[in-house]
Each structure stands twice: as structure tokens, then as C-alpha cells.
Amino acid sequence: MGPQFPLITTTAQGEGFVNAPVTFQNGHAVSPAATTIFLNQARKLSAFNHLSRRWQELLVMFLIIQVVLVVGCNSAKLSGLQKDRPISQSNAYSLALQQAKDNASSDELESIFKGKARLSLSGQNIKSLSILRVKQDSTLLVVDNERRVAESYGPSGTYTGTVGEVGNGPGKQLWPSDVIEVANQSVAVSDFQGHRVNIFANDGQFRSSFIYTTQNFSAQRMVYDAVNGCFFLFGNRWQTSDNGEISGADLLHKYDQNGQFIASYFPFPDKAKSLDLYSFNSPAMDLSDGVLYIALPFDYTIYRLDKSGEMKALFQGANTAFKEPTVKLETEKIPREDAYNYVQTWRLGWTPILALARINDHLVIEYQTFDKLRYTIDVWSLPSGNIVKSIKTNHLLLTRGADGYIYFLDNLENRGQSQYEILQSIPQF
Amino acid sequence: MRSFSPYLSSKAVSTKTILSAVGLFFLAGLVSASYFRSARNNPYCVRISGADGSSSSIDLSVLEGVTLINLGSGQREQISLRSSCNTLVVFISPGDCPNCLKERSVWENLATSYDVSRLRVIAILVHTSAEESKSFLEFLNLKMPVYYNDSDHLNQQPLIPKETPFKTLIGREGVLLAQGPNPKANEQAEFGNKVRATLRNCGE
């Protein structure tokens, strides 16, 4: 899932005033230090001095009551506003999640993947687990889309460090979008906002960087082709017309290992332009033996880009549970605090493709169907071009690790979890 | 034992103390007012409002005499804001400059329309490395001198704008015009026209 709308937490105004206590003893106001000093200094003013002690106290009490009333009104107004927010949008998504949770016992994942271990990511407060990649030595690489950070975790899930610094410049990232293992156990991080790929050695030291600004896009995903020594970056976000509107162009961009641009492929589909799906095109990708497999979330067509640079459609999911989007998402009318649930509810109207993995002679495609369980997984045979198995599961396929295992998210959601559990598994086909 | 009473503490705070506090308050106000006044009166100071609502000011006078690498010649050069009657300085962060590719034609038109004694157009690359600068420039091939900022002196100054391209037209007496990114084609052309209209003669 690509970068989502940032969420805003509303805080009540005037809390500081509410916390100022006022007590009464024998009919006299006994106020805390701040009020006392105010009263005492006020006594020194001549106009105030002319008033009797009773009137002075009454005046101060009046002022305090005014403050309490103003704060009270503000709080009431705020809570009233919060009640007025549309909650139907969040309800549909919550109900779908609840239904998936209730049907968890019918999860069929184990019919095709045998669980090996369950790993708990610990040591950092992950807010949104948007990317998980696994190195050959089983080190876990994570991107948290909300905290905008790339991190590494040991094979058991214990936090070991942050990959790169926060900032704009070589070795720094403004908004990491993907993290992968490259040559010599090094790690590359793509920066969505800084339009840069940073490469760090195995010990975390910054090695080199390259920028991809000149191809006019923002990288959402990245894969490294170890066979041919090249990077593939995916993204289109700021390919704009003269009027500043997104026009879309080629989505896939190839660079050599020194960051020299080679070529762009894969034009943004015309039919997706009418629904303005530019912000919802985070692809499902996998690269195996120098061949790249890619699918867009709104189109069940698996494309294959071979070593020669030829790109062609491999499979089309005509007889599957897949449903393409038919309604445009109107983002302008949504309050920012409701954006996440609104988008999730919009996604209930179709079945976004979320993951793809080449496993032996098979291609595994996962998409969100909320058909009793959250996801559907189709297993395609590459030699025959047919689906050999289709299952329902609540587990999101996160990555095919370089260590040979397949990693699934054991939580139902990838955002807002107190603990993230990763299921390490072995394919049974 | 003394019980708590508001009247007791009134004796603890004397009139002298209150007057001192008020005096200090006014002094602080006076100092900050004079600081902002001097910043406003500095002809090389520009106030920038960011897209995120933040505001900052940069003092472009620190550019005078700073040494940067000319990426065309590979030589270190000392920047002089007085070598031409007007100097258009364009700050570019190669990684984070979505509009640079579109706006470049406006700067290049200006650079080729005037003699360097009348208008000198230069670009300064910031937030980047020598390797990144090289590949960026190879692709862009800008028709103007491009400098790479590896200067510690420049990096230490609150000079580099957050959003680029940041353009500033500097005359011999100070900043004449300053503008951040222009995403739309008509805004880009308008900026070029503004520069042409604002150019000063050396005697002015």
C-alpha cells in the first residue's frame, strides 16, 4: 500500500485553563499561586484599591467564572463537531474487518504455505508497516510509512537500527518508500520525496547515492536485479502537464548499478486515467532470474519484462474473484482526519491487487476481496498459464525473502498495531 | 505556624520588583523589534513563506565572496554579486526540485538574452553531492554557469531555501526580486517577464 493521507489528531483547545483549580473556604476564594499573585498585584492598582475587599474578591471570582465558561463552551463546541462527523464510512470498513476476524478459523493459508516461525517486531513503535524485505542473512528491512523511516531488525525481529538519516541530501531520506538488499549485502533506500536512492553498506555506513529527478517521477517501489546489476524504480506521481495536472506516463524506470538511467517502460493505462487512479497505482512486483513480474492494483493483468527490455502481458485474471474499480475517489471533500477510513471504504468497492511473488514455477497473486476473509490468493502455474489453486486468507503476503522463505503479516491490518507479528513460511508447491 | 493567605504573599512582591519585570519586558520587546527592523532593512535579506506555512528569512549577502565549484570548468570560483549590474541566482536541490525541468527554459532565455554585464544568471546546486551534481548536469545541460556548493561556509548559513527552485534577482544595492517554485507554465513565463521589467541599469 502506497503513501496514504497523513492523519491529523485533533486536540481540545484550552486544556491549560481547565487545569487551573479554584477552591472556596469559608466564603472566600482561595486560589492557586498564579491567581494569588494576580490578586495581590491588582490590589496595588489604585482603581482596584478603592474597591472594598468583598468587591475585589467578587471581581476576581467573576473573571475566573468567565474563563471557565469560555473554556467549557469551546469544549462543548468541539465535542459537538466531532459528533457531527460522518461515521458511516469508517463503519463499513470496520464491519468488514470484524467479519474477517470472525471467520479467521476458515483461513486456508496453511494449505499452501507451511508456517515455520512467528516473529514479533520489537524495539520500535511501528505505526504503519508498509514494506518488509528480507535479506539473504534473514535481516528484516522495514519501511514505516507514517513515521517516514526505514529500519532494520535482526532475524528474530529485534530492532537493530535506522537505515539512513532524516533529511534532504545524500545519505538522508525525506520519505522512504522502499528498502532492498543490493550487491555485497548493501541496502538501498528509495526516497519518494527526495527523488534519490541511497546505498548503505552492511554496517549501515553511507556508500553512494543517485538521483532520479530527471525522469519526472516519485519512486513508490524498487527492486534490484542482481543478475543484470540494475535497479527498477516504479512511480509516476509528478509527471504533469503544462497546467500542473498529473498526466501520467511511463511507470517503470531502469538504472544501472551506478544510477545511470537506462530506459522507461510500462505506460500508465488509459482506462485508469478517467478514474484518476494516479494515487492508487502502487504495484505488486517481484523479480526472479532477471525477469520482472508486475501488476497494477486496479488491473488483473500480470506483465513480464524480460532481460531484453521486452514487456508483455503474461496472464489476465478473467475468471477470478477480482473486481476493478468503477467509481472515482473524491478526495477533496473528505476531512483529513477521516481520509484513511474513507479510502479503505472506497477500496471495499473493488478488489485491489496487493502482492505478487514468483515462487518456483508459480506466480502467487494476492488481492483484497473481503469475501469472508480479507484476501484471496491465486496460484498460477507458469508453464500451463492456469490457476492451480485459489484460497481465502487473512494474511497479507509481505515479501518473498532473499533467504528463501515467504513472509506474511499475521495482523489483520498493517497500520496502528501495538505489536506486529510476521509469519515466516515455506511454500508447499 | 503561618496559614496560607493571599495577603501575606502580597508583601513578598514589592513595587520595585514589578517595575523591574515590566522594564525587562519592554527591553526584550525593544530588542526583538530592532532585530526584525534591521532584518527588514537589510537589502539582501529575503523572507520566505514555505508551503507548510513556515516562514524564514535568508541573508543573500553571504553569497558575496563565497567560493564554489564551477561544474562547467571544474574550477573553484569566487562569487561576486557586483560583477554584473543584475545577478539572477537560482538555487536548485537536484533531488527535490520538481519544477526545475520546466522552469529551466525561462532562466536560459534570460541568460542568453542579455550581456553578462547587464544580467548574469547562475545556478547553485544544494543538498547534493559532486557525483549527483555531475549526472544531474549531464542530463540538464543548462546554458548558464552552474556551481556546486561544497562550501562549509555556505552550509553553515541559514541561506539555503527549503523549496527549490528558488530564484532571486540581485542588483548592486540588494535583492530586487525573489520567488519560489512556479508549477504552472503561465507563472513561469510571468516570472521571466518580471525579471525583465525589474532589471536595473548600473547607474541606478
HADDOCK unambig.tbl for C-alpha pairs under 7 A between the chains (distance, minus, plus):
assign (segid A and resid 36 and name CA) (segid B and resid 6 and name CA) 5.59 0.50 0.50
assign (segid A and resid 40 and name CA) (segid B and resid 6 and name CA) 6.81 0.50 0.50
assign (segid A and resid 40 and name CA) (segid B and resid 7 and name CA) 6.92 0.50 0.50
assign (segid A and resid 40 and name CA) (segid B and resid 10 and name CA) 5.05 0.50 0.50
assign (segid A and resid 168 and name CA) (segid B and resid 127 and name CA) 6.20 0.50 0.50
assign (segid A and resid 169 and name CA) (segid B and resid 127 and name CA) 4.63 0.50 0.50
assign (segid A and resid 169 and name CA) (segid B and resid 128 and name CA) 5.31 0.50 0.50
assign (segid A and resid 170 and name CA) (segid B and resid 128 and name CA) 6.02 0.50 0.50
assign (segid A and resid 170 and name CA) (segid B and resid 129 and name CA) 6.50 0.50 0.50
assign (segid A and resid 193 and name CA) (segid B and resid 96 and name CA) 6.69 0.50 0.50
assign (segid A and resid 194 and name CA) (segid B and resid 95 and name CA) 5.14 0.50 0.50
assign (segid A and resid 194 and name CA) (segid B and resid 96 and name CA) 4.93 0.50 0.50
assign (segid A and resid 195 and name CA) (segid B and resid 95 and name CA) 4.93 0.50 0.50
assign (segid A and resid 195 and name CA) (segid B and resid 96 and name CA) 6.14 0.50 0.50
assign (segid A and resid 196 and name CA) (segid B and resid 95 and name CA) 5.93 0.50 0.50
assign (segid A and resid 210 and name CA) (segid B and resid 132 and name CA) 5.80 0.50 0.50
assign (segid A and resid 211 and name CA) (segid B and resid 95 and name CA) 5.65 0.50 0.50
assign (segid A and resid 211 and name CA) (segid B and resid 132 and name CA) 6.40 0.50 0.50
assign (segid A and resid 213 and name CA) (segid B and resid 94 and name CA) 6.84 0.50 0.50
assign (segid A and resid 213 and name CA) (segid B and resid 95 and name CA) 5.72 0.50 0.50
assign (segid A and resid 242 and name CA) (segid B and resid 184 and name CA) 6.08 0.50 0.50
assign (segid A and resid 242 and name CA) (segid B and resid 185 and name CA) 5.37 0.50 0.50
assign (segid A and resid 243 and name CA) (segid B and resid 184 and name CA) 5.30 0.50 0.50
assign (segid A and resid 243 and name CA) (segid B and resid 185 and name CA) 6.39 0.50 0.50
assign (segid A and resid 244 and name CA) (segid B and resid 183 and name CA) 5.91 0.50 0.50
assign (segid A and resid 244 and name CA) (segid B and resid 184 and name CA) 5.39 0.50 0.50
